[in-house]
Amino acid sequence: MRHSALLSTLLLSVSTLFYGCGSSSSTQSAPTGKEDQTVQTSKAGITGYSSDNGVLSSYSAPELADGSGKKLMAIYMVGSDLEENGGAGTNDLQELIDGYYELSESEQDSLDIVVAFGGSNKEGWRGMRIASMAQIIADDEDGKYGNLEEYIHHSPEAHMGDESSLELFIRFLKDGYADHDQKVLTMWDHGSAYGSFGNDSNFKGDGLSMAEMDTAFENVGLHFDIIGYDACLNANFELASVTKKYARYHIGSEELEPGHGWNYTAVVPALAQNSDLELYGKTIIDNFVKHSSHPYKSDGKTLSMVDLNHYDGLKTAVDALASYVDSQLTDTEVKTSVIQSAVKSQQYGKSARGDKAITIDLKGFSNGIASELADKGESALTEELNTAFGDYVVYSKQDGTRPNSNGVTIAPPEGYDDYNENVAPSSAWYAMTRSMQNIISDDTTAPTISDQDSQSEADESDFDDYEEYYSSSAKSVRSTESSDSSTFLGPLASFSAVTSTNKRANTPVSGTRASFHDTNLQSVKTVYGNIITEEDGTKYFATVATLQSLKTNNVDEYFTPTWNQQWYVMSFGDSESDSSWLSMEFESAYSDEGVNHRIYSTEIDYVDVNKDYSAYEDGEKFDYAKLSITVDEDDNVVLSSVRPYKIVYQSATDTTGSVLYDKASHPLEEGDKITLLAEYYDLQTNEVEWFYESDTLTIKKTPTFALETLIFDNDEGEPLDYYYMMIGSDISGNWVSTEPAKANLIEQ
């Protein structure tokens, strides 16, 4: 058993911390609360926005090369903090060289490689340099890039997150390589779907908006065969509304890109040796999703290739679906289906608990509302969308951990306050998101609860949808190949660790039932933990685990099993004090090679032992990050990773900001420092706050994780009681909770 002192006198509120980092700062008023889903921040330095366009050196147009029988591989590499903090750009340039050396002499002669690199606050990476393959090879002789005496072009004061630098590079490609038979452009850096791309750290992390990219491409007028994004979240329908005008194919990842991104040792030969561009794209995708293509195992790899010639056909189908939904949102059944379909679709880019996803899987959303539309006699809407989707997606694959990723994302139907016509793929989709926003703003009433029973039991017969959530992994559309993996994303997926009952046997499970009523109900979750009373009488529910609640056969009714006091503990040193329990939330579930897995995550303050924090402000010399663990069906933690993120802004008037994740996740390692966080519910005011749940912990050896029985002690060393309660939230963030129910204590 794991004893842990939970001292309320040492708890430190971090509501101001999340004000600074942009995570949800939830506030509620009695008797029910409304979560504040606005990303708030101090905007210190207005990270992510600069009015400075940079300065370009004079440009000399190259001679137009004879491109007959030749291919062009061009890379626009904005190094940003990815190069500063781990040399990610340097690593990929070295991979580029390795891939080039794998080619025969004739293959090298048939392929021209040109790279624009810079955009990082690091020696050799400030401004922008345009280099040929020969120059990249010469530049690598000392292991440091950016110190050759001569490049094709060098603008030491360029801003690579500004349209002027991108336009100059594209103009150079047009002037020198327009006659090449095949032209492929790769955009390399952070990505954020319809948000910014290419965040130049010399200009406050300012990046290219969709409009700026559109302007740069339009001003030059060069058409590419493929525009690919070696960046997070850019298999996006909104972004493709730009690239469709300048390329035949678009390659991108629905999910955050784990590891080091694309493997250029494989990318270069794939282009040189394949005249069929779809085969080239398939080769990149297959290589990317393989665990062996990355320095370490990491989950969540997705990549897809779409045919932009079919963009307008899919847009027509999306418009028809959105227009109908928009016209029917006064119908409670349609509205409920839209809300629940968005929740059940694969979601991408969520940060702290309570934040909405940046995007959702488009086909998953369409399939989610198909049954309701069929009941309305409108099944043709989703059928036509799926047909158009099949024409649009050339090839899509995931690594087995994102089985409901089908290759294309879109903004969720509720959109965001700052989601606007300039980024929306169509006026119809935008109109639907505005209608949903109106529903959100008009809804100030929390769900209600009835029929709570804390002495209930349930078995498999209580859940008609027990098997419904088994689903095959996303299949490639034009290829017959697919993974054999399946997933269980149903209501029981998250509960393996909190009750020892065999879920596959029809054995009754004790717990609590309650009915939640709200036409805009979005989710019902269960929190497990302790009740702590402060000296002033304030009572907090301190969360240890946040999991799904189970939807029963009965209308509006949910069930949650009793906690068995077990949860995950991290050990990071050899002494007994070098361990800590983790307050984590269920994120998703999947099956890989026949083994079911669950993913849990939590928020941490993170200090990377390999990173220089000297430029950070005093008191903020750390990164905000998400710590995730992957657990198999025997409750063994098989993978853990940390992914830092920051908040960036699109303009001087942007008051909310948006989350920008690092391109790479990585394991905790010796010397790293972390501070754990947890949510605390004030049971008297119904306010919710984040608290530091630990002092700063120094990782002394590679962490291990285990499921253990927890026993928390109060200030007097006496064991605390254990409780759980269900929380129902609507789409507006209004919420209500059941009365805390006492858990079944395990003998100590």
PyMOL commands that set and color helices and strands:
alter all, ss='L'
color gray80, all
select helices_A, chain A and resi 8-10+15-21+44-46+80-84+88-101+105-109+133-139+163-177+201-203+210-220+237-243+264-272+277-289+291-293+308-327+332-344+362-375+379-392+427-442+460-462
alter helices_A, ss='H'
color red, helices_A
select strands_A, chain A and resi 2-5+12-13+27-28+33-34+71-78+111-118+128-132+153-155+182-188+197-200+206-208+224-230+247-252+302-307+347-348+359-361+393-398+409-410+448-458+470-472+486-488+509-517+521-533+539-548+550-551+557-561+566-571+579-581+584-592+595-607+623-632+637-648+658-661+673-682+688-692+697-698+704-713+723-730+734-737+741-742
alter strands_A, ss='S'
color yellow, strands_A
deselect
rebuild
show_as cartoon
